């Protein structure tokens, strides 16, 4: 985190290891979309998978703490 800058969270996995459910990561890669960050080609989550991830992350993992 940097003061005055937006927070960026990098994740190596979609879920924590102890979650009671799973997500098909291979299918997420199949639905991923090309993007570019600082001139570098990357893959990003599809809109549907991004919405799923953010919903799970904010509600299930963070319990809506932090605004």
C-alpha positions as CSV (number, residue, x, y, z in Angstrom):
1,X,0.0,0.0,0.0
2,X,1.1,3.5,-0.8
3,X,-0.3,6.6,0.9
4,X,-2.6,8.5,-1.4
5,X,-2.7,5.7,-4.0
6,X,-5.3,3.0,-4.6
7,X,-4.8,-0.4,-3.0
8,X,-3.8,-3.2,-5.3
9,X,-4.2,-6.7,-4.1
10,X,-2.4,-9.5,-6.0
11,X,-3.7,-13.0,-5.7
12,X,-2.1,-16.3,-6.6
13,X,-5.3,-18.2,-6.1
14,X,-9.0,-17.4,-6.3
15,X,-9.9,-19.1,-3.0
16,X,-8.1,-19.8,0.3
17,X,-7.1,-23.4,0.8
18,X,-9.6,-24.0,3.7
19,X,-12.8,-22.9,1.7
20,X,-15.6,-25.4,1.9
21,X,-16.2,-25.1,-1.9
22,X,-14.2,-25.0,-5.1
23,X,-14.1,-23.1,-8.3
24,X,-13.1,-24.6,-11.7
25,X,-9.9,-22.6,-12.3
26,X,-9.3,-24.3,-15.7
27,X,-12.7,-23.0,-16.9
28,X,-11.8,-19.5,-15.6
29,X,-8.6,-19.5,-17.7
30,X,-10.7,-20.7,-20.7
31,X,-13.0,-17.7,-20.3
32,X,-10.2,-15.2,-19.5
33,X,-9.7,-12.2,-21.8
34,X,-6.6,-10.5,-23.2
35,X,-5.6,-7.2,-21.6
36,X,-2.5,-4.9,-21.5
37,X,-0.9,-3.5,-18.4
38,X,2.0,-1.1,-18.8
39,X,2.5,-2.3,-22.4
40,X,2.6,-6.0,-21.3
41,X,0.1,-8.5,-22.6
42,X,-1.8,-10.3,-19.8
43,X,-4.9,-12.3,-19.3
44,X,-7.7,-11.0,-17.1
45,X,-10.9,-12.5,-15.6
46,X,-14.0,-12.4,-17.7
47,X,-16.6,-9.9,-16.5
48,X,-18.7,-12.8,-15.0
49,X,-15.7,-14.4,-13.3
50,X,-14.5,-11.0,-12.0
51,X,-18.0,-10.3,-10.5
52,X,-18.0,-13.8,-8.9
53,X,-14.5,-13.2,-7.5
54,X,-15.2,-9.8,-6.1
55,X,-18.5,-10.9,-4.5
56,X,-16.8,-13.9,-2.8
57,X,-13.8,-11.9,-1.8
58,X,-15.7,-9.0,-0.2
59,X,-18.5,-11.0,1.4
60,X,-17.1,-14.4,2.3
61,X,-13.5,-13.6,2.9
62,X,-13.6,-10.0,4.2
63,X,-17.2,-10.1,5.7
64,X,-17.9,-6.7,4.2
65,X,-15.3,-5.1,6.5
66,X,-13.5,-2.0,5.2
67,X,-16.3,-0.3,3.2
